[in-house]
Amino acid sequence: MNWGRRYFALQAVAGAAWWVTVFASPWVRETTLGGLHPVAVAAVDIPLFVIASALAAGGVRSASIVAAGWTLLVAVALAVYATLTAQAGWGVVLMAGAAAGSLFALGLVLWGRVPTEWIIRGPFAPRVAVARAGAGRHVALTFAQIVVFWGFFLVVLPLVIVALERRWAVGIDLPWPVTAAGIGVLVLASALGIWSAVTMSTLGDGTPLPSATANRLVIAGPYRWLRNPMALAGIAQGVGVGLLLGSWLVVVYALAGSLVWNYAVRPHEEADLEARFGDDFMAYCADVRCWIPRVPSGRQLTH
């Protein structure tokens, strides 16, 4: 809870400083507000954003709800405004970051944590695959999932982000070597993703997705070096796509996805694996890292 209140304190100070610069600097005013009248916006935003954040920092729980809700509303409204007018693009970026931070802080203030249980509900709830389906069917299902997920998260969403980045005029020119490096990152990461997917679907009697998860603990192929090679591959693919498209927002999108996966998805996934595989999984965790590859000791590599 204290960290949530500290965030709202920081947000109150940052919001007040931003409003000072809005009235002091025409460039800041135009860049972040576009053609919106600063006095009219300030009359609403200062009480609901700056003052509410300060009250939330002081322990007023209802103020944290007001501050977070208003920040999210402003971020959405500014995004619509910037998309329609091609103005206030940097205001959208700033408010989007503030909205994400406010919602995170709100969870800490209200519950002392961020409730992530909703992530493992519905189609993403852990379900063991039907083992008798055979390795061939699991491989086919895995590649079908790859087409859908890679198509959406690595093609559709990045192209939308690039289009918005250009419309909002918040792009940053990247030198051509960086763009060229994106190709190499994307190819290597995709190879790791396919290697991991094939290993899981042929040896684990299941697929990499939680909706048809493996029946057996897989400690082979890239899983000998990393506990979550597919997650690392997906994040690296996103970064590679961002570099290839010359979009810093796509790179941020990929890195933000890594935080969501690490702190919201992974704990639930590993809790399920521990419940199903017990000491074998715990020994595996003790010997193989999640993100940084290292040579395993070999004591648990029996699967």
N, C-alpha and C positions, 0 to 999 in steps of 0.2 A: 504493500500500500504506500509506503514512504516513497518508493521510486516513482509511482504514479503521481503523487503530489509534487515531487521534485520536477517531473516533466511539465506539469501544468504551471509551476512557477517559472520555469525557463520559457515556456510558451507565452506567458503574460509579459515577461520582460522583452522577448523578441517581438511580440506583437506591438507593444508600445513603441519600441525603437523603430519598427517598420513604419508606423503611422507618422512618427516624427520626420522620417526621411521622405515619406510621401508628400508631406506639405512643404518640405524644404527643398526637394529636388524634383524638377519637372521630368527629368529622365526616368527616375524611379516611379513617379506617378503614372507616366504614360506606359512604361514597360509592364507594370504590374496591374494597373487598373484600366488601361486603354482609354476609351471615351467615357467611362463611368464618372459621375460627379463625386469627387472625393469627400465632400462635406456630407452628402446624403448617405454615402456608404459608411463613413465613419460614425454617423449618428446611430447606426444600428450595430456595426461591427465592434466598436469599442466596448459597449456594455456586454454584448453577447460573446465576444471572443476574449478581449483583453481582461476586462473586469471579472467575467465569469471564470476565466482561467486562474486569476489571482485568488478568487474565493475558493476554487477547487484546491489550490495549493494550500489554503488555510484550513482545509478539512471539511468544507461544505460539499457533501456528496451530490446534492441536487445540482450544484453549480457545475460539477464535472460532467453531468449528463447534458446540461445546456451547452457548455463549451464544446464538447465532442460533437453533439448533434448539429450545432451551428457551423462548426468547421467543416463537417462533411457536406452539409447543404451548400455552403459557399463554394467548396471545391467543385461540386457537381454543376452549380449554376455558372461559375466562371468557365468551366470546361465547355459548356454549351455556348456561352457568350463568345469565347475565343474561337470556337469552331465556326460560328456564324459570321463573325466580324474580322477574324484574323488579328485580333488585338488581345492584349493582356495575357499573352502566352506564358510569360515567366510567372505571372500571378497564379496561373493554374498549377504550374510545377510546385511552387512554394506551398500553396494550399493543399495540394494532394499529399505532400509530405507531412504537413501539419495534421491533416485528417487521419492519416495512418498512425501517426504518433499519438494523437488524441484518443483514438479508439483503443490502442494498446494501453495507454495510461488509464483509460476508463475502466478497463477490465481489472487492472491492478487495484484501483481505488474501490471498486464495488465488491470484488470477490477475492482480491489478493493474488490473482493469477489471470491469465488470458484463457477463457474457455475454448478449448480446441476440439471438444468431443464431437461437434457437428461434422468435422472433417471425415470421421470414420462411420458416418451414417449413410443409409441409402446404398447406392451402387458401390461406394468405397468402403463399406463395412467388410472386415476380414471374413472371407469364406474359403474353405479349403476346396481345391479343385477336385473333380472326380478323377481319381487315379486311373481307373480302368479305361479312361478315354484313350490312353496311349500317347506315346511321345509325339507321334506325327500330328495328332490333333492339337496337342498343346503347342507345338511349334507353329502350326497354322494360325491358331488363336493369338499367339504372341505377335506374329507379324501383322495380323489384322489390327491388333491394338497399336502397334508401332505406326502403321499408316495413319490411323485416326489421330493419335496423340501427337505425333510429330507434325502431321499436317496442320493441326489446330495450333499447337503451342510454338511451333518453329516456322510456320509459314503464315497462317492467317493472322494471328495476334501480332507478330512483328510487323507485318505489312500495314496493319491498322495503326500501330504505334508510330511507324515512320510517316504515314500520311498525316497523323495529328501533329507530329513533331514539325513537319514542314508547314502545316496550316497555322500552327501557333507561333511559327518563326522562332523556335528555340533550338534549332539545330546547331551543331558545332562541327566545323570542317575538320575531318580527320585526314592525316597524310596518307598517301597511297600505300606505303609499306604496312600501315596498320590494317587497311582494308584487305590487302593481300594476305596478311597473317591470319585474317578471319577464315580464309579458305582452308588453310592448314589445320587450324583449331577445329573447324567444323568436320573435316574429314576424319581426323584422329578420334574426336569425340564420338562420331557416329560409328566408327569401327568398334570402339569400346562398348558402345551401347548394344550393338548387334551381337558381339561376342558374349556379353553378359546375358542377353535375352536368350540366346541359343543354349548357353550353359544351363540356365535356370530351367528352361522348358524341357530339355532332354534329360537332365539328371534329377530334377526336383519333383517330377510327376505333377506339374502345374505350370502356371504362368507367372510373370513378374508382378502382375496386378493383384491387389488385395482381394478383388472380387472372385478370383480363382487362383488363390495363392498355392505355393508348392506344398506337397505332402511331406517332403523330406528336406532337412537342412542341407543346403548346398555349400560345400567348401571345396570348390574346384575352379579351374580357369581363373578369371579375374577376381573371384571371391576368395582366392587364397591370399590376395594382397590387400583387398579393400572389402569392407562389409557391405558397402552400398555403391558398387561401381556404376550401376545404371543411373543413380541420382547424380553422381559426379559427371557422368557422360551428358545427361540432360542439361545440366547447368552450363557445362563447357560448350555444348551445342548452341545454347541460347546466346552466350557471349560471342561465339564464332559468327552467328548470324548477325548480331549487332555490329560487329567489326566489319563484316562483309557488306552490310547495308550502310555503313558509315553513320550509325545511329547510336548515340550515347544513351538515349532513353531505352533502347532495346537491351543494351548491356546492363543498365540499372534494373530493368524488368527481370533479366535472368538472375542477377545477384539477389534481388529481392525474393525471387522464387527459392533460392538456396536457403535463405533465412526462414521462410515459411516451412519448407520441407524439414529443415534441421530441428526447429523448435516446436513445430505444430504437428507434423506428420510422423517423424521418426520415433518420438517417444511411444506413440500408440502402436506403431508397427513393431518396435522391439519388445514392447510388453506382450504382444500377441505371440511373438516368436519365443520369448522366454516361457510363456505359459504352455506352449506346445512342445518345446524341445528341452526345456529345463537346463540341467547342468551342462549339456553339450553346447547350448547356445551361449551360456555364460562364459565357458572356457574359450569359445570362439571370440567373444567380445574382448576378453582379456588379452588375446594374442594378436588380433587383427584390428586395426584402427578403422574408423568410419571414413575419414577424408584423406588422410596422408598414408600413402602406401609404405609398407615395410615388409621385410622378409619375415614370415611367420616362423615360430620356433619348431612347429611340426608336431607338437604334442596332441593337438586336437584335430589334425587333418586325417580323419579316419572315415569320412563320409564320401 
